[in-house]
Amino acid sequence: MPLDAEVVRKDFPILETQARGKRLVYLDSASTSQKPRQVIERIVAFYENENANVHRGVYELGERATAAYEGARSACGRFIGAGSHRSIVFTRGTTEAINLVRFAWARSRVHEGDEVLVTEMEHHSNLIPWQLLAHETGATLRHLPIDDAGKLRMDLLEEFITDRTKLVCVSLMSNVLGTINPIRALADAAHSAGALILVDGAQAAPHMRVDVNELDADFFAYSSHKMCGPTGAGVLYAREHLLEEMDPFHGGGEMIREVWPDRATWNEIPYKFEAGTPAVAQAVGMGAAVGYLEGIGIDAVRAHEQQITAYALGRLADAGAIVYGPSDVAERGGTVSFNLGAVHPHDMATIVDQEGVCIRAGHHCAQPLMRRLGVPATARASFYIYNTNEDVDVLMEALDKAKGWFG
Ligand code: 7TS
């Protein structure tokens, strides 16, 4: 069933509000998505009917809270094709999931002389943890370049993935260029070299079908708040045997089995990585977001975004904008970064805000990529299930004003 954005919009109370006295046109879902009533109501219902700590109470209410929390874990695993709830660790989001891999897997396994490969298009979340790792271990951090179309230089793979490579860290979809990366080919190359692959799915999971087995990912991270769920929740998927072998991340309650004054043994996976009281309501909300997106159909989500992205790319080209990233919507998602004449992106965002339009301007937490593109910043419009071609029209009219102001 194709997605009807006008129907979907009615699920999102915030879209009925105004900005600057105008219809709110929200084009910043790559930063964070809006939340449908179904998710908001699920969180309220949890607090009203099921709230208790999880994995502790013998009382019925505690069992209900635990069932809600573990039900959300199953939904989040199913959403990315994971076979078992044991490979799904709840985190605060993608950033924490990646740092978990840094501390619990990489720190004791990556040494001086080893290499970690990232790409030129990574978000700082999938770059800084590996810089820190390299600094503390003496390992070398390498960067797979992109070409002028904003795609990875797969022709250089043999040079960049060698027997020194221990880990390849790459996003499935770029938050700046929109590029969808060929993860399976990267995973095959990594595995042939004896390395593992970590996939940053923050921008992909909300917008396209993901199957961690098809990708052959060893680690896969994604965030709730970019896919209609609340902030403060996210997932690290990892192969079960890796989680079994890994060191703990945070120490504290719940992640232990037996504790003596001077030592302890660890709980079974995934609980070994969930120290302390988890963000239960947030996880439940994330599970509801999965259910909401499954109800729409993730393929319908992708098709809708391809349509609107194609429309936006056409309108931006007509307006003389420079658009970064692939021009073919088969190769990209609905995140469109651009520059327009001599107008600074921040001025652009400020002027379109006067028309009720939310876009992001800046370096998008990808400063090395900005340098590669030769610009200090870009403007970025990003689309989701509730956006329409009319939203693009409002943006284009507002951009026209910006261009008028700045000649
Ligand atoms: N990886 C990618 C590719 C991202 O786009 C983001 C957030 C993250 C990781 C971090 O996710 P978090 O949920 O832990 O914060 N990206 C953006 C953005 O593009 N604008 O605001 C946040």
Residues whose N, C-alpha, C, O or C-beta is under 5 A from the ligand:
A	BS01	7TS	A30 S31 G93 T94 T95 E96 H123 S125 S171 M173 N175 D200 A202 Q203 S223 H364
